[in-house]
Protein backbone atom coordinates (compact mmCIF):
# COMPACT_ATOMS: atom_id res chain seq x y z
CA UNK A 1 0.00 0.00 0.00
CA UNK A 2 2.89 2.34 0.74
CA UNK A 3 4.28 1.93 -2.75
CA UNK A 4 0.93 2.88 -4.30
CA UNK A 5 0.71 5.96 -2.05
CA UNK A 6 4.25 7.03 -2.95
CA UNK A 7 3.53 6.51 -6.64
CA UNK A 8 0.33 8.56 -6.42
CA UNK A 9 2.19 11.35 -4.61
CA UNK A 10 4.88 11.40 -7.31
CA UNK A 11 2.23 11.49 -10.04
CA UNK A 12 0.47 14.38 -8.27
CA UNK A 13 3.74 16.33 -8.06
CA UNK A 14 4.45 15.71 -11.74
CA UNK A 15 0.94 16.77 -12.77
CA UNK A 16 1.31 19.96 -10.73
CA UNK A 17 4.65 20.73 -12.37
CA UNK A 18 3.19 20.06 -15.80
CA UNK A 19 0.33 22.45 -15.15
CA UNK A 20 2.69 25.24 -14.10
CA UNK A 21 4.95 24.53 -17.07
CA UNK A 22 2.00 24.72 -19.46
CA UNK A 23 1.00 28.09 -18.00
CA UNK A 24 4.58 29.37 -18.25
CA UNK A 25 4.90 28.21 -21.86
CA UNK A 26 1.64 29.92 -22.78
CA UNK A 27 2.76 33.16 -21.13
CA UNK A 28 6.12 33.04 -22.92
CA UNK A 29 4.39 32.33 -26.23
CA UNK A 30 2.14 35.38 -25.81
CA UNK A 31 5.15 37.53 -24.90
CA UNK A 32 7.16 36.36 -27.90
CA UNK A 33 4.21 36.93 -30.23
CA UNK A 34 3.75 40.48 -28.92
CA UNK A 35 7.47 41.18 -29.29
CA UNK A 36 7.49 39.83 -32.84
CA UNK A 37 4.58 42.09 -33.80
CA UNK A 38 6.40 45.09 -32.32
CA UNK A 39 9.67 44.20 -34.09
CA UNK A 40 7.81 43.81 -37.38
CA UNK A 41 6.14 47.21 -36.97
CA UNK A 42 9.45 48.85 -36.09
CA UNK A 43 11.19 47.24 -39.08
CA UNK A 44 8.49 48.60 -41.40
CA UNK A 45 8.84 52.04 -39.79
CA UNK A 46 12.62 52.02 -40.25
CA UNK A 47 12.20 51.01 -43.91
CA UNK A 48 9.72 53.83 -44.49
CA UNK A 49 11.98 56.38 -42.80
CA UNK A 50 14.95 55.17 -44.83
CA UNK A 51 12.97 55.60 -48.01
CA UNK A 52 11.89 59.11 -46.99
CA UNK A 53 15.50 60.02 -46.19
CA UNK A 54 16.69 58.78 -49.58
CA UNK A 55 13.96 60.78 -51.31
CA UNK A 56 14.88 63.90 -49.33
CA UNK A 57 18.56 63.50 -50.14
CA UNK A 58 17.80 63.00 -53.83
CA UNK A 59 15.60 66.08 -54.04
CA UNK A 60 17.85 68.39 -52.01
CA UNK A 61 19.81 70.97 -54.00
CA UNK A 62 23.59 70.59 -53.97
CA UNK A 63 25.78 68.06 -52.29
CA UNK A 64 25.32 67.12 -48.65
CA UNK A 65 29.08 67.52 -48.14
CA UNK A 66 29.20 70.98 -49.69
CA UNK A 67 29.90 73.78 -47.16
CA UNK A 68 27.20 76.38 -46.68
CA UNK A 69 27.47 79.54 -48.85
CA UNK A 70 28.66 81.84 -46.02
CA UNK A 71 32.07 80.06 -45.76
PDB file of N, CA, C and O in Angstrom:
ATOM      1  N   UNK A   1       0.826  -1.192   0.000  1.00  0.00           N
ATOM      2  CA  UNK A   1       0.000   0.000   0.000  1.00  0.00           C
ATOM      3  C   UNK A   1       0.874   1.261   0.000  1.00  0.00           C
ATOM      4  O   UNK A   1       0.513   2.275  -0.597  1.00  0.00           O
ATOM      5  N   UNK A   2       2.000   1.187   0.660  1.00  0.00           N
ATOM      6  CA  UNK A   2       2.892   2.335   0.744  1.00  0.00           C
ATOM      7  C   UNK A   2       3.463   2.703  -0.620  1.00  0.00           C
ATOM      8  O   UNK A   2       3.639   3.878  -0.942  1.00  0.00           O
ATOM      9  N   UNK A   3       3.750   1.664  -1.419  1.00  0.00           N
ATOM     10  CA  UNK A   3       4.278   1.932  -2.753  1.00  0.00           C
ATOM     11  C   UNK A   3       3.246   2.640  -3.630  1.00  0.00           C
ATOM     12  O   UNK A   3       3.593   3.535  -4.401  1.00  0.00           O
ATOM     13  N   UNK A   4       1.999   2.248  -3.515  1.00  0.00           N
ATOM     14  CA  UNK A   4       0.934   2.878  -4.301  1.00  0.00           C
ATOM     15  C   UNK A   4       0.755   4.332  -3.870  1.00  0.00           C
ATOM     16  O   UNK A   4       0.542   5.209  -4.707  1.00  0.00           O
ATOM     17  N   UNK A   5       0.842   4.585  -2.567  1.00  0.00           N
ATOM     18  CA  UNK A   5       0.707   5.958  -2.052  1.00  0.00           C
ATOM     19  C   UNK A   5       1.871   6.821  -2.549  1.00  0.00           C
ATOM     20  O   UNK A   5       1.666   7.957  -2.976  1.00  0.00           O
ATOM     21  N   UNK A   6       3.086   6.283  -2.492  1.00  0.00           N
ATOM     22  CA  UNK A   6       4.253   7.031  -2.951  1.00  0.00           C
ATOM     23  C   UNK A   6       4.156   7.307  -4.444  1.00  0.00           C
ATOM     24  O   UNK A   6       4.504   8.395  -4.903  1.00  0.00           O
ATOM     25  N   UNK A   7       3.685   6.330  -5.199  1.00  0.00           N
ATOM     26  CA  UNK A   7       3.532   6.512  -6.640  1.00  0.00           C
ATOM     27  C   UNK A   7       2.480   7.571  -6.945  1.00  0.00           C
ATOM     28  O   UNK A   7       2.677   8.402  -7.832  1.00  0.00           O
ATOM     29  N   UNK A   8       1.374   7.550  -6.224  1.00  0.00           N
ATOM     30  CA  UNK A   8       0.330   8.561  -6.416  1.00  0.00           C
ATOM     31  C   UNK A   8       0.842   9.957  -6.058  1.00  0.00           C
ATOM     32  O   UNK A   8       0.521  10.933  -6.737  1.00  0.00           O
ATOM     33  N   UNK A   9       1.630  10.048  -5.001  1.00  0.00           N
ATOM     34  CA  UNK A   9       2.191  11.346  -4.611  1.00  0.00           C
ATOM     35  C   UNK A   9       3.128  11.878  -5.694  1.00  0.00           C
ATOM     36  O   UNK A   9       3.095  13.062  -6.028  1.00  0.00           O
ATOM     37  N   UNK A  10       3.964  10.990  -6.240  1.00  0.00           N
ATOM     38  CA  UNK A  10       4.876  11.401  -7.311  1.00  0.00           C
ATOM     39  C   UNK A  10       4.106  11.846  -8.548  1.00  0.00           C
ATOM     40  O   UNK A  10       4.470  12.830  -9.192  1.00  0.00           O
ATOM     41  N   UNK A  11       3.049  11.125  -8.875  1.00  0.00           N
ATOM     42  CA  UNK A  11       2.229  11.493 -10.037  1.00  0.00           C
ATOM     43  C   UNK A  11       1.572  12.852  -9.806  1.00  0.00           C
ATOM     44  O   UNK A  11       1.509  13.677 -10.717  1.00  0.00           O
ATOM     45  N   UNK A  12       1.082  13.085  -8.585  1.00  0.00           N
ATOM     46  CA  UNK A  12       0.469  14.381  -8.274  1.00  0.00           C
ATOM     47  C   UNK A  12       1.472  15.521  -8.426  1.00  0.00           C
ATOM     48  O   UNK A  12       1.142  16.578  -8.965  1.00  0.00           O
ATOM     49  N   UNK A  13       2.698  15.301  -7.949  1.00  0.00           N
ATOM     50  CA  UNK A  13       3.737  16.326  -8.059  1.00  0.00           C
ATOM     51  C   UNK A  13       4.053  16.597  -9.531  1.00  0.00           C
ATOM     52  O   UNK A  13       4.194  17.750  -9.938  1.00  0.00           O
ATOM     53  N   UNK A  14       4.161  15.547 -10.315  1.00  0.00           N
ATOM     54  CA  UNK A  14       4.448  15.711 -11.741  1.00  0.00           C
ATOM     55  C   UNK A  14       3.314  16.430 -12.466  1.00  0.00           C
ATOM     56  O   UNK A  14       3.565  17.279 -13.321  1.00  0.00           O
ATOM     57  N   UNK A  15       2.088  16.101 -12.134  1.00  0.00           N
ATOM     58  CA  UNK A  15       0.944  16.773 -12.766  1.00  0.00           C
ATOM     59  C   UNK A  15       0.913  18.255 -12.400  1.00  0.00           C
ATOM     60  O   UNK A  15       0.575  19.098 -13.231  1.00  0.00           O
ATOM     61  N   UNK A  16       1.265  18.564 -11.157  1.00  0.00           N
ATOM     62  CA  UNK A  16       1.310  19.964 -10.732  1.00  0.00           C
ATOM     63  C   UNK A  16       2.389  20.715 -11.491  1.00  0.00           C
ATOM     64  O   UNK A  16       2.162  21.826 -11.970  1.00  0.00           O
ATOM     65  N   UNK A  17       3.563  20.108 -11.599  1.00  0.00           N
ATOM     66  CA  UNK A  17       4.650  20.733 -12.366  1.00  0.00           C
ATOM     67  C   UNK A  17       4.243  20.937 -13.819  1.00  0.00           C
ATOM     68  O   UNK A  17       4.509  21.993 -14.394  1.00  0.00           O
ATOM     69  N   UNK A  18       3.616  19.961 -14.404  1.00  0.00           N
ATOM     70  CA  UNK A  18       3.195  20.055 -15.801  1.00  0.00           C
ATOM     71  C   UNK A  18       2.215  21.204 -15.993  1.00  0.00           C
ATOM     72  O   UNK A  18       2.294  21.938 -16.978  1.00  0.00           O
ATOM     73  N   UNK A  19       1.298  21.358 -15.055  1.00  0.00           N
ATOM     74  CA  UNK A  19       0.328  22.447 -15.151  1.00  0.00           C
ATOM     75  C   UNK A  19       1.025  23.799 -15.117  1.00  0.00           C
ATOM     76  O   UNK A  19       0.726  24.675 -15.929  1.00  0.00           O
ATOM     77  N   UNK A  20       1.954  23.973 -14.179  1.00  0.00           N
ATOM     78  CA  UNK A  20       2.689  25.238 -14.100  1.00  0.00           C
ATOM     79  C   UNK A  20       3.551  25.452 -15.339  1.00  0.00           C
ATOM     80  O   UNK A  20       3.672  26.579 -15.817  1.00  0.00           O
ATOM     81  N   UNK A  21       4.145  24.395 -15.860  1.00  0.00           N
ATOM     82  CA  UNK A  21       4.949  24.529 -17.069  1.00  0.00           C
ATOM     83  C   UNK A  21       4.089  24.923 -18.260  1.00  0.00           C
ATOM     84  O   UNK A  21       4.505  25.745 -19.077  1.00  0.00           O
ATOM     85  N   UNK A  22       2.912  24.357 -18.370  1.00  0.00           N
ATOM     86  CA  UNK A  22       2.003  24.722 -19.458  1.00  0.00           C
ATOM     87  C   UNK A  22       1.626  26.206 -19.377  1.00  0.00           C
ATOM     88  O   UNK A  22       1.595  26.901 -20.393  1.00  0.00           O
ATOM     89  N   UNK A  23       1.342  26.682 -18.167  1.00  0.00           N
ATOM     90  CA  UNK A  23       1.001  28.094 -17.996  1.00  0.00           C
ATOM     91  C   UNK A  23       2.189  28.990 -18.361  1.00  0.00           C
ATOM     92  O   UNK A  23       2.019  30.025 -19.006  1.00  0.00           O
ATOM     93  N   UNK A  24       3.376  28.589 -17.946  1.00  0.00           N
ATOM     94  CA  UNK A  24       4.580  29.366 -18.250  1.00  0.00           C
ATOM     95  C   UNK A  24       4.834  29.401 -19.751  1.00  0.00           C
ATOM     96  O   UNK A  24       5.152  30.456 -20.301  1.00  0.00           O
ATOM     97  N   UNK A  25       4.699  28.271 -20.410  1.00  0.00           N
ATOM     98  CA  UNK A  25       4.904  28.208 -21.857  1.00  0.00           C
ATOM     99  C   UNK A  25       3.897  29.096 -22.578  1.00  0.00           C
ATOM    100  O   UNK A  25       4.257  29.790 -23.528  1.00  0.00           O
ATOM    101  N   UNK A  26       2.670  29.083 -22.150  1.00  0.00           N
ATOM    102  CA  UNK A  26       1.643  29.916 -22.784  1.00  0.00           C
ATOM    103  C   UNK A  26       1.955  31.402 -22.587  1.00  0.00           C
ATOM    104  O   UNK A  26       1.797  32.200 -23.511  1.00  0.00           O
ATOM    105  N   UNK A  27       2.392  31.769 -21.394  1.00  0.00           N
ATOM    106  CA  UNK A  27       2.758  33.158 -21.127  1.00  0.00           C
ATOM    107  C   UNK A  27       3.937  33.582 -21.991  1.00  0.00           C
ATOM    108  O   UNK A  27       3.922  34.669 -22.569  1.00  0.00           O
ATOM    109  N   UNK A  28       4.959  32.734 -22.084  1.00  0.00           N
ATOM    110  CA  UNK A  28       6.124  33.038 -22.918  1.00  0.00           C
ATOM    111  C   UNK A  28       5.727  33.152 -24.389  1.00  0.00           C
ATOM    112  O   UNK A  28       6.228  34.022 -25.102  1.00  0.00           O
ATOM    113  N   UNK A  29       4.841  32.288 -24.838  1.00  0.00           N
ATOM    114  CA  UNK A  29       4.390  32.332 -26.228  1.00  0.00           C
ATOM    115  C   UNK A  29       3.684  33.660 -26.529  1.00  0.00           C
ATOM    116  O   UNK A  29       3.914  34.269 -27.574  1.00  0.00           O
ATOM    117  N   UNK A  30       2.831  34.097 -25.615  1.00  0.00           N
ATOM    118  CA  UNK A  30       2.144  35.377 -25.811  1.00  0.00           C
ATOM    119  C   UNK A  30       3.141  36.534 -25.827  1.00  0.00           C
ATOM    120  O   UNK A  30       3.003  37.465 -26.620  1.00  0.00           O
ATOM    121  N   UNK A  31       4.141  36.476 -24.954  1.00  0.00           N
ATOM    122  CA  UNK A  31       5.150  37.529 -24.903  1.00  0.00           C
ATOM    123  C   UNK A  31       5.960  37.573 -26.190  1.00  0.00           C
ATOM    124  O   UNK A  31       6.202  38.649 -26.736  1.00  0.00           O
ATOM    125  N   UNK A  32       6.376  36.421 -26.673  1.00  0.00           N
ATOM    126  CA  UNK A  32       7.160  36.357 -27.901  1.00  0.00           C
ATOM    127  C   UNK A  32       6.340  36.846 -29.091  1.00  0.00           C
ATOM    128  O   UNK A  32       6.859  37.551 -29.956  1.00  0.00           O
ATOM    129  N   UNK A  33       5.077  36.479 -29.139  1.00  0.00           N
ATOM    130  CA  UNK A  33       4.210  36.925 -30.230  1.00  0.00           C
ATOM    131  C   UNK A  33       4.069  38.445 -30.211  1.00  0.00           C
ATOM    132  O   UNK A  33       4.141  39.089 -31.258  1.00  0.00           O
ATOM    133  N   UNK A  34       3.870  39.017 -29.030  1.00  0.00           N
ATOM    134  CA  UNK A  34       3.753  40.478 -28.924  1.00  0.00           C
ATOM    135  C   UNK A  34       5.053  41.158 -29.334  1.00  0.00           C
ATOM    136  O   UNK A  34       5.030  42.177 -30.025  1.00  0.00           O
ATOM    137  N   UNK A  35       6.182  40.602 -28.914  1.00  0.00           N
ATOM    138  CA  UNK A  35       7.470  41.178 -29.293  1.00  0.00           C
ATOM    139  C   UNK A  35       7.689  41.091 -30.801  1.00  0.00           C
ATOM    140  O   UNK A  35       8.193  42.036 -31.407  1.00  0.00           O
ATOM    141  N   UNK A  36       7.320  39.983 -31.400  1.00  0.00           N
ATOM    142  CA  UNK A  36       7.493  39.829 -32.839  1.00  0.00           C
ATOM    143  C   UNK A  36       6.661  40.858 -33.603  1.00  0.00           C
ATOM    144  O   UNK A  36       7.128  41.435 -34.584  1.00  0.00           O
ATOM    145  N   UNK A  37       5.430  41.084 -33.151  1.00  0.00           N
ATOM    146  CA  UNK A  37       4.582  42.086 -33.801  1.00  0.00           C
ATOM    147  C   UNK A  37       5.205  43.478 -33.681  1.00  0.00           C
ATOM    148  O   UNK A  37       5.177  44.255 -34.635  1.00  0.00           O
ATOM    149  N   UNK A  38       5.762  43.791 -32.525  1.00  0.00           N
ATOM    150  CA  UNK A  38       6.399  45.085 -32.318  1.00  0.00           C
ATOM    151  C   UNK A  38       7.647  45.215 -33.196  1.00  0.00           C
ATOM    152  O   UNK A  38       7.863  46.257 -33.816  1.00  0.00           O
ATOM    153  N   UNK A  39       8.460  44.173 -33.249  1.00  0.00           N
ATOM    154  CA  UNK A  39       9.665  44.198 -34.088  1.00  0.00           C
ATOM    155  C   UNK A  39       9.288  44.379 -35.550  1.00  0.00           C
ATOM    156  O   UNK A  39       9.938  45.138 -36.269  1.00  0.00           O
ATOM    157  N   UNK A  40       8.251  43.694 -35.991  1.00  0.00           N
ATOM    158  CA  UNK A  40       7.809  43.813 -37.381  1.00  0.00           C
ATOM    159  C   UNK A  40       7.354  45.243 -37.684  1.00  0.00           C
ATOM    160  O   UNK A  40       7.684  45.794 -38.733  1.00  0.00           O
ATOM    161  N   UNK A  41       6.600  45.835 -36.763  1.00  0.00           N
ATOM    162  CA  UNK A  41       6.136  47.210 -36.965  1.00  0.00           C
ATOM    163  C   UNK A  41       7.316  48.177 -36.996  1.00  0.00           C
ATOM    164  O   UNK A  41       7.346  49.099 -37.811  1.00  0.00           O
ATOM    165  N   UNK A  42       8.277  47.969 -36.116  1.00  0.00           N
ATOM    166  CA  UNK A  42       9.454  48.850 -36.091  1.00  0.00           C
ATOM    167  C   UNK A  42      10.300  48.687 -37.351  1.00  0.00           C
ATOM    168  O   UNK A  42      10.841  49.667 -37.864  1.00  0.00           O
ATOM    169  N   UNK A  43      10.417  47.468 -37.848  1.00  0.00           N
ATOM    170  CA  UNK A  43      11.187  47.242 -39.080  1.00  0.00           C
ATOM    171  C   UNK A  43      10.522  47.957 -40.257  1.00  0.00           C
ATOM    172  O   UNK A  43      11.204  48.556 -41.088  1.00  0.00           O
ATOM    173  N   UNK A  44       9.193  47.893 -40.324  1.00  0.00           N
ATOM    174  CA  UNK A  44       8.487  48.600 -41.396  1.00  0.00           C
ATOM    175  C   UNK A  44       8.669  50.112 -41.263  1.00  0.00           C
ATOM    176  O   UNK A  44       8.822  50.813 -42.264  1.00  0.00           O
ATOM    177  N   UNK A  45       8.654  50.612 -40.022  1.00  0.00           N
ATOM    178  CA  UNK A  45       8.838  52.040 -39.792  1.00  0.00           C
ATOM    179  C   UNK A  45      10.247  52.483 -40.205  1.00  0.00           C
ATOM    180  O   UNK A  45      10.410  53.535 -40.822  1.00  0.00           O
ATOM    181  N   UNK A  46      11.249  51.693 -39.868  1.00  0.00           N
ATOM    182  CA  UNK A  46      12.623  52.023 -40.254  1.00  0.00           C
ATOM    183  C   UNK A  46      12.747  52.028 -41.776  1.00  0.00           C
ATOM    184  O   UNK A  46      13.396  52.915 -42.331  1.00  0.00           O
ATOM    185  N   UNK A  47      12.147  51.070 -42.453  1.00  0.00           N
ATOM    186  CA  UNK A  47      12.204  51.012 -43.909  1.00  0.00           C
ATOM    187  C   UNK A  47      11.538  52.251 -44.519  1.00  0.00           C
ATOM    188  O   UNK A  47      12.055  52.828 -45.476  1.00  0.00           O
ATOM    189  N   UNK A  48      10.410  52.651 -43.971  1.00  0.00           N
ATOM    190  CA  UNK A  48       9.719  53.832 -44.492  1.00  0.00           C
ATOM    191  C   UNK A  48      10.547  55.100 -44.263  1.00  0.00           C
ATOM    192  O   UNK A  48      10.635  55.958 -45.142  1.00  0.00           O
ATOM    193  N   UNK A  49      11.147  55.210 -43.084  1.00  0.00           N
ATOM    194  CA  UNK A  49      11.982  56.378 -42.798  1.00  0.00           C
ATOM    195  C   UNK A  49      13.224  56.405 -43.680  1.00  0.00           C
ATOM    196  O   UNK A  49      13.657  57.473 -44.112  1.00  0.00           O
ATOM    197  N   UNK A  50      13.790  55.250 -43.945  1.00  0.00           N
ATOM    198  CA  UNK A  50      14.949  55.172 -44.827  1.00  0.00           C
ATOM    199  C   UNK A  50      14.582  55.623 -46.236  1.00  0.00           C
ATOM    200  O   UNK A  50      15.335  56.345 -46.890  1.00  0.00           O
ATOM    201  N   UNK A  51      13.436  55.192 -46.677  1.00  0.00           N
ATOM    202  CA  UNK A  51      12.970  55.596 -48.014  1.00  0.00           C
ATOM    203  C   UNK A  51      12.737  57.104 -48.075  1.00  0.00           C
ATOM    204  O   UNK A  51      13.103  57.752 -49.055  1.00  0.00           O
ATOM    205  N   UNK A  52      12.126  57.662 -47.026  1.00  0.00           N
ATOM    206  CA  UNK A  52      11.894  59.109 -46.992  1.00  0.00           C
ATOM    207  C   UNK A  52      13.213  59.876 -46.977  1.00  0.00           C
ATOM    208  O   UNK A  52      13.336  60.920 -47.618  1.00  0.00           O
ATOM    209  N   UNK A  53      14.200  59.357 -46.245  1.00  0.00           N
ATOM    210  CA  UNK A  53      15.503  60.016 -46.194  1.00  0.00           C
ATOM    211  C   UNK A  53      16.178  59.992 -47.562  1.00  0.00           C
ATOM    212  O   UNK A  53      16.754  60.993 -47.988  1.00  0.00           O
ATOM    213  N   UNK A  54      16.110  58.867 -48.243  1.00  0.00           N
ATOM    214  CA  UNK A  54      16.689  58.777 -49.584  1.00  0.00           C
ATOM    215  C   UNK A  54      16.009  59.737 -50.546  1.00  0.00           C
ATOM    216  O   UNK A  54      16.674  60.376 -51.362  1.00  0.00           O
ATOM    217  N   UNK A  55      14.696  59.843 -50.455  1.00  0.00           N
ATOM    218  CA  UNK A  55      13.963  60.780 -51.314  1.00  0.00           C
ATOM    219  C   UNK A  55      14.360  62.225 -51.002  1.00  0.00           C
ATOM    220  O   UNK A  55      14.525  63.038 -51.911  1.00  0.00           O
ATOM    221  N   UNK A  56      14.511  62.535 -49.722  1.00  0.00           N
ATOM    222  CA  UNK A  56      14.880  63.903 -49.334  1.00  0.00           C
ATOM    223  C   UNK A  56      16.289  64.231 -49.803  1.00  0.00           C
ATOM    224  O   UNK A  56      16.551  65.339 -50.269  1.00  0.00           O
ATOM    225  N   UNK A  57      17.195  63.270 -49.680  1.00  0.00           N
ATOM    226  CA  UNK A  57      18.564  63.504 -50.142  1.00  0.00           C
ATOM    227  C   UNK A  57      18.619  63.662 -51.655  1.00  0.00           C
ATOM    228  O   UNK A  57      19.406  64.459 -52.166  1.00  0.00           O
ATOM    229  N   UNK A  58      17.797  62.917 -52.371  1.00  0.00           N
ATOM    230  CA  UNK A  58      17.795  62.996 -53.828  1.00  0.00           C
ATOM    231  C   UNK A  58      17.201  64.312 -54.314  1.00  0.00           C
ATOM    232  O   UNK A  58      17.612  64.830 -55.352  1.00  0.00           O
ATOM    233  N   UNK A  59      16.255  64.849 -53.585  1.00  0.00           N
ATOM    234  CA  UNK A  59      15.603  66.076 -54.043  1.00  0.00           C
ATOM    235  C   UNK A  59      16.247  67.336 -53.473  1.00  0.00           C
ATOM    236  O   UNK A  59      15.851  68.443 -53.839  1.00  0.00           O
ATOM    237  N   UNK A  60      17.219  67.195 -52.594  1.00  0.00           N
ATOM    238  CA  UNK A  60      17.850  68.385 -52.013  1.00  0.00           C
ATOM    239  C   UNK A  60      18.832  68.997 -53.016  1.00  0.00           C
ATOM    240  O   UNK A  60      19.532  68.276 -53.728  1.00  0.00           O
ATOM    241  N   UNK A  61      18.877  70.319 -53.064  1.00  0.00           N
ATOM    242  CA  UNK A  61      19.809  70.970 -53.998  1.00  0.00           C
ATOM    243  C   UNK A  61      21.241  70.886 -53.470  1.00  0.00           C
ATOM    244  O   UNK A  61      21.474  71.069 -52.275  1.00  0.00           O
ATOM    245  N   UNK A  62      22.181  70.614 -54.343  1.00  0.00           N
ATOM    246  CA  UNK A  62      23.592  70.593 -53.971  1.00  0.00           C
ATOM    247  C   UNK A  62      23.978  69.314 -53.232  1.00  0.00           C
ATOM    248  O   UNK A  62      23.139  68.469 -52.918  1.00  0.00           O
ATOM    249  N   UNK A  63      25.236  69.208 -52.976  1.00  0.00           N
ATOM    250  CA  UNK A  63      25.776  68.056 -52.289  1.00  0.00           C
ATOM    251  C   UNK A  63      25.597  68.204 -50.780  1.00  0.00           C
ATOM    252  O   UNK A  63      25.591  69.318 -50.255  1.00  0.00           O
ATOM    253  N   UNK A  64      25.452  67.093 -50.101  1.00  0.00           N
ATOM    254  CA  UNK A  64      25.319  67.119 -48.649  1.00  0.00           C
ATOM    255  C   UNK A  64      26.648  67.470 -47.995  1.00  0.00           C
ATOM    256  O   UNK A  64      26.667  67.957 -46.865  1.00  0.00           O
ATOM    257  N   UNK A  65      27.755  67.231 -48.684  1.00  0.00           N
ATOM    258  CA  UNK A  65      29.078  67.517 -48.139  1.00  0.00           C
ATOM    259  C   UNK A  65      29.579  68.912 -48.484  1.00  0.00           C
ATOM    260  O   UNK A  65      30.660  69.314 -48.055  1.00  0.00           O
ATOM    261  N   UNK A  66      28.804  69.636 -49.246  1.00  0.00           N
ATOM    262  CA  UNK A  66      29.196  70.975 -49.687  1.00  0.00           C
ATOM    263  C   UNK A  66      29.042  71.952 -48.514  1.00  0.00           C
ATOM    264  O   UNK A  66      28.018  71.924 -47.831  1.00  0.00           O
ATOM    265  N   UNK A  67      30.037  72.815 -48.266  1.00  0.00           N
ATOM    266  CA  UNK A  67      29.901  73.782 -47.156  1.00  0.00           C
ATOM    267  C   UNK A  67      28.823  74.815 -47.467  1.00  0.00           C
ATOM    268  O   UNK A  67      28.550  75.093 -48.635  1.00  0.00           O
ATOM    269  N   UNK A  68      28.224  75.372 -46.455  1.00  0.00           N
ATOM    270  CA  UNK A  68      27.197  76.385 -46.676  1.00  0.00           C
ATOM    271  C   UNK A  68      27.798  77.605 -47.384  1.00  0.00           C
ATOM    272  O   UNK A  68      29.013  77.795 -47.340  1.00  0.00           O
ATOM    273  N   UNK A  69      26.976  78.432 -48.033  1.00  0.00           N
ATOM    274  CA  UNK A  69      27.470  79.539 -48.847  1.00  0.00           C
ATOM    275  C   UNK A  69      28.205  80.621 -48.055  1.00  0.00           C
ATOM    276  O   UNK A  69      28.985  81.358 -48.659  1.00  0.00           O
ATOM    277  N   UNK A  70      28.011  80.758 -46.775  1.00  0.00           N
ATOM    278  CA  UNK A  70      28.663  81.836 -46.024  1.00  0.00           C
ATOM    279  C   UNK A  70      30.114  81.508 -45.661  1.00  0.00           C
ATOM    280  O   UNK A  70      30.752  82.329 -45.001  1.00  0.00           O
ATOM    281  N   UNK A  71      30.662  80.379 -46.044  1.00  0.00           N
ATOM    282  CA  UNK A  71      32.069  80.058 -45.762  1.00  0.00           C
ATOM    283  C   UNK A  71      32.965  80.585 -46.827  1.00  0.00           C
ATOM    284  O   UNK A  71      34.181  80.408 -46.755  1.00  0.00           O
TER     285      UNK A  71
END
